[in-house]
Amino acid sequence: MYRITKPLNHNAVLAFDTDEAREYLVVGKGVGFGRKPGERAERLGEPGSVQLYLLSQANGERGTSRELVERLDPDVLDVAEDIYEDACTTFGPIDQNMLLPLADHLAFAVARVRGGGALSNPLTEDIRALFPQEFEVAHRGVRDLEQRMGITLGDDETGLIALHVHSALDSSHVEQAMQIAQLTRACIDAVERITGMPIDVLSMDYNRLMTHVKYMVTRILHGECLTIDVNAAIRSGAPESYRAAAAVCAEMERLLGVPVSELEVGYLAMHIARVAGER
């Protein structure tokens, strides 16, 4: 049995499960239409037509989940739900815990724009290239927000929303996805220092480098190790790229807080050398 604690809009309510003694954010088309506080219902929609998000009672920096939901503009919550559903359609079932952090991020973004502020995200193009499908989902959500609220968010905000989507795919944190983008940017900066020229972000070698960094970070975080040592050959054949790769791997250790195998240096250097034209 559910007790409606607060209707939020036509598509969302707060409801208390009296059997489990837990409160949920319930989202689904029409689930909040005509609902009244205190109303009781055996169910809140047909199976599969609604999503239930458990509201944590733990206090964080932004308060409890319930307090967060009550502060949110209903339109912002709708957009966050649309992005979640779009991501599920694009990628299959994903971590539903993305909804509230994403909605909170969108609320901040809207407040920034209304306050005349603008967010600068130097990793936007890296995020777009690393996570193209996630970026497209985010872009559709940004357009939805503009249609609903008349608020225009630029590509820099879209990139951060894409990180929220990506983090829900593999149960990682947004910070980890940001780290991948930061490390990719470190690689590109190293290559540009070697060549003295800007890198063509549309080139195949650029995309290969980014893909390699993404999987390298995943390997490191999962404790997986390479078994083939190419360091000597790369150090001899592409010394500048090898030095750049060693510097990036040192930065990787700092950002990730875990050791990086020396074997990773040679493989990263191979990709840097291709982009830099050193071999």
Secondary structure as UniProt FT lines:
FT   STRAND          2..9
FT   TURN            10..11
FT   STRAND          12..17
FT   TURN            18..21
FT   STRAND          22..27
FT   TURN            29..34
FT   TURN            37..38
FT   STRAND          40..41
FT   TURN            47..48
FT   STRAND          51..54
FT   TURN            61..62
FT   HELIX           65..71
FT   HELIX           74..91
FT   HELIX           96..98
FT   HELIX           99..114
FT   TURN            115..116
FT   TURN            122..123
FT   HELIX           124..130
FT   HELIX           132..149
FT   HELIX           155..169
FT   TURN            170..171
FT   HELIX           174..195
FT   TURN            201..202
FT   HELIX           204..221
FT   TURN            222..223
FT   HELIX           231..237
FT   HELIX           239..256
FT   HELIX           263..276
//
